[in-house]
Amino acid sequence: MYDASIPVFIRMLTNCDRILDKAVAHTEAKKIDPGVFVHMRLYPDMFPLARQVQIASDMAKGCAARLAGQEPPKYDDTETTFPELKARIAKTIAFLNTFGPEQIDRTEEKDIILTLGPKTLTFKGLPYLLHFVLPNFYFHITTVYAILRHGGVEIGKMDFVGSP
């Protein structure tokens, strides 16, 4: 459970952080207001880039905390700049680094209960990780990539995947 979660979250958040660096360099080189990208969406009914980063962060820190039997930390979701988004990623990675295998492993059957508005979702640990957290996490990281690529930032698959 640990190997399928914490290192995966850290790697992908690190890749996302590097992609944001390329977005910053792009805005500087092209003299584009960085806020254009931070608020950009792929489609009007989708969240903007900033919210995509926030949700990816929430999925990772929430999963780690819940599997370890802790209350997930709450972040304010007020980031509106690339430096603020990068700081959130760094804070999330620092939080993830506080967990070891002994806290996460053997949680496959752990009861996980989520309250999302009026809905309550109940999972066991393994399906929570594999069928809820990871698909959501990758969706939002992928959407960050897609927004920036659509906006002309020169990034490619290896930026998303990271080097081996």
VOVO-211940 format. One record per atom (N, C-alpha, C): residue in one letter; z, x, y. Coordinates in steps of 0.1 Angstrom, whole numbers, plus 2048, in hexadecimal, padded with zeros to 3 digits. Layout:
BEGIN
AZXY/...
***
This chain:
BEGIN
M8008087F4/M800800800/M80080980D/Y80881380C/Y80881C818/Y7FA82381A/D7F5829810/D7E882F811/D7DD826815/A7DE819812/A7D3810816/A7D680A823/S7E180D82A/S7E4807837/S7E6812842/I7F1819842/I7F482184D/I7EA82C851/P7E6834847/P7DC83E84A/P7CE83884F/V7CB82C849/V7BF82584D/V7C082185B/F7CB81B85F/F7CD81686D/F7CC822876/I7D382D873/I7D383887C/I7C583E87E/R7BE840873/R7B1845874/R7A883D87D/M7A883087A/M79E827882/M7A3826890/L7AF825893/L7B48258A1/L7B18328A8/T7B283D8A1/T7AE84A8A7/T79F84A8AA/N7978458A0/N7888448A3/N78583B8AF/C78D8308B0/C78B8278BB/C78E82E8C8/D7998358C8/D79D83D8D4/D7928478D8/R78C84D8CE/R7818578D2/R77584F8D7/I7728438D2/I76783B8D6/I76A8378E5/L7768348E8/L77A8318F6/L77783D8FF/D77A8498FA/D778855902/D769856905/K7608538FC/K7528538FE/K74E848908/A75583D908/A752832911/A75683791F/V76183E921/V76584392E/V75B84D933/A75685692A/A74C86092E/A73F859932/H73C84F92B/H72F84792E/H73184193C/T73C83A93F/T73D83494C/T73D83E957/E74384A955/E74285495F/E734859961/A72D85C956/A720861957/A71685895E/K71884B95B/K70E841960/K71383A96C/K71F83E971/K72583897D/K72782997C/I72D825970/I72F81796D/I73E81496F/D742809975/D750806975/D755804967/P76080B963/P76580A956/P76A7FC952/G76E7F595C/G7727E795A/G7677DE954/V75B7E2957/V7507DA951/V7517DA941/F7547E693C/F7557E792D/F7627E1928/V76D7E392F/V77A7DE92B/V7797CF92A/H7727C9932/H7717BA932/H7657B592B/M75C7BD926/M7507B991F/M7537B2912/R74A7A890F/R74B7A0903/R73D7A18FC/L73D79F8EF/L73079E8E8/L7297908EB/Y7327868EC/Y72D7788EE/Y7387718F6/P7357678FE/P73E761906/P74B75B900/D74A7578F3/D7567528EC/D75E75C8E5/M75A7698E6/M7627748E0/M76B77A8EA/F7757818E5/F77E7888ED/F7787958F3/P77C7998FF/P7777A5905/P77C7B28FE/L7767BD901/L77A7CA8FB/L7897CC8FB/A7907CA906/A79E7CD907/A7A67C58FD/R7A27B88FB/R7AA7B08F2/R7A77B48E3/Q79B7B98E1/Q7977BE8D3/Q7A07C98D0/V7A27D38D9/V7AB7DE8D7/V7B97D98D4/Q7BE7D08DD/Q7CB7CB8DB/Q7CE7C48CE/I7C47BD8C9/I7C67B68BC/I7C67C08B1/A7BD7CA8B1/A7BD7D48A7/A7CA7DB8A6/S7D07DE8B2/S7DD7E48B3/S7E77DB8AD/D7E77CE8B0/D7F17C58AB/D7F07C389C/M7E47C3896/M7E27C2888/M7E97CE881/A7E67DA886/A7EB7E6880/A7FB7E7881/K8007E588D/K80F7E788E/K8167DB887/G8107CF888/G8167C4881/G8177C5872/C80C7CA86C/C80B7CC85E/C8167D785A/A8167E2861/A8207ED85D/A82E7E785E/A8317E1869/A83F7DC86A/A8427D1860/R83A7C885E/R83D7BD854/R83E7C2846/L8357CB842/L8367D1834/L8437D8833/A8487DF83E/A8547E783D/A8617DE83F/G85F7D1842/G86A7C8844/G8707C9852/Q8687CD85C/Q86C7CE869/Q8657C3872/E86A7C187D/E8647B8887/E85A7C088F/P84D7BC890/P8437C3897/P8477C58A6/P8447D08AB/P8467D28BA/P83D7C98C1/K8417C48CD/K8387BC8D5/K8337C48E1/Y8267C48E3/Y8207CB8EE/Y81B7C08F7/D81B7C3904/D8187B890E/D80A7B4910/D8007BB90A/D7F27B790B/D7ED7B6919/T7F17C0921/T7ED7C092F/T7E37CB932/E7DE7D2928/E7D57DD92B/E7C87D8931/T7C47DF93C/T7B77DB943/T7AE7E7946/T7B27F3941/T7AB7FF944/T7AA807937/F7A0810937/F79F81992B/F7AC821929/P7B1827933/P7BE82F931/P7C982692B/E7CA81A930/E7D481192A/E7D280D91C/L7C580B918/L7C180890A/L7C4814901/K7C1820906/K7C382C8FF/K7D282F8FD/A7DA82B907/A7E982D906/A7EE8238FB/R7E88178FB/R7ED80D8F1/R7E98138E3/I7DE8188E1/I7DA81E8D4/I7E38298D1/A7E68328DA/A7F083D8D7/A7FE8388D4/K80282D8DA/K80F8278D7/K80F8218C9/T80481B8C6/T8038158B9/T8038208AE/I7FB82A8B0/I7FB8358A6/I80983B8A5/A81083D8B0/A81D8438AF/A82683A8A7/F82582D8A9/F82D8248A1/F82A825892/L81D82588F/L819826881/L81E83387B/N81E83D882/N82384A87D/N83284A87A/T83984087D/T84883F87A/T84A83A86C/F83F835865/F840830858/F83C83A84D/G84383A842/G840842837/G83D83A82B/P837840820/P834838814/P84083080F/E84C836810/E85882F80A/E85B822811/Q85682081D/Q858813824/Q84D809820/I84180D81D/I83680581B/I83280380C/D83380D805/D82F80C7F6/D8388017EF/R8327FC7E5/R8397F17DD/R83C7E57E5/T8347E17EE/T8357D57F6/T82A7CB7F2/E8237CD7E7/E8187C47E3/E81D7B67E2/E8297B47DD/E82E7A67DB/E8387A17E6/K8397A97F0/K8427A57FB/K83D799802/D84678F805/D84278380C/D84078781B/I835783820/I83178582E/I82F777834/I83677383E/I834766845/I830769853/L825763857/L820765865/L82075786B/T824756878/T82374A87F/T81974D88A/L80E74688A/L803747893/L80173989A/G8087388A6/G80872B8AD/G80F7218A4/P8087168A2/P80F70B899/P80D70E88A/K805718886/K80371B878/K80D725873/T810723867/T81872D85F/T810732853/L80E73F852/L806745847/L81074D83F/T80F74B831/T818752828/T80F75A81F/F81376781D/F80B770815/F81577880C/K80F77E802/K8167897FB/K810796802/G8177A1800/G8147AD808/G8057B2805/L8017B27F9/L7F47B87F6/L7E97AF7FC/P7E97A27F9/P7DE799800/P7DF79980F/Y7EB79A814/Y7ED79B823/Y7E57A7828/L7E77B3822/L7E17BF826/L7D27BE824/L7CE7BB818/L7BF7BC814/L7B77B0819/H7BC7A481A/H7B479981E/H7B679382C/F7C1798832/F7C4793840/F7C379E84A/V7CC7A8848/V7CD7B3852/V7C07BC853/L7BC7C2847/L7B17CB848/L7A47C484D/P7A17B8848/P7947B284E/P7967B085D/N7A17AB862/N7A37A9870/N7A37B6878/F7AA7C0873/F7AA7CD879/F79C7D287B/Y7957D3870/Y7877D8871/Y77E7D087A/F7807C3879/F7787BA882/F7797BE891/H7867C0895/H7887C38A3/H7847D18A7/I7867DB89E/I7827E88A1/I7727E98A1/T76C7E2898/T75D7E1898/T7587DA8A5/T75F7D08A9/T75B7C98B5/T75C7D28C2/V7667DB8C2/V7677E58CD/V75B7EE8CD/Y7587F38C1/Y74C7FB8BF/Y73F7F48C4/A73E7E88BF/A7327E08C2/A7307DD8D1/I73B7DA8D8/I73B7D78E6/I7367E48ED/L73C7EF8EA/L7387FB8F1/L72A8008EE/R7267FE8E1/R7188028DD/R70E7F98E4/H7117EC8E5/H7097E38EB/H7087E68FA/G7127EB900/G7137EF90E/G70C7FC911/G707803907/G6FF80F909/G70781C906/V71381B902/V71B8278FF/V71582E8F3/E71283B8F4/E70C8428E9/E7168458DE/I71883C8D5/I72183E8CA/I71983A8BD/G71D83F8B2/G71683C8A6/G72083989A/K71A83888F/K723834883/K72E83E881/M72B84B882/M735855880/M74085588A/D73E850896/D74884E8A0/D75284389A/F74C839894/F75482E88F/F75C832882/V755839879/V75B83D86C/V76484986E/G760852877/G76785E879/G76386986F/S766875872/S762880869/S76B88085C/P765884851/P76C884844/P77888E844/
***
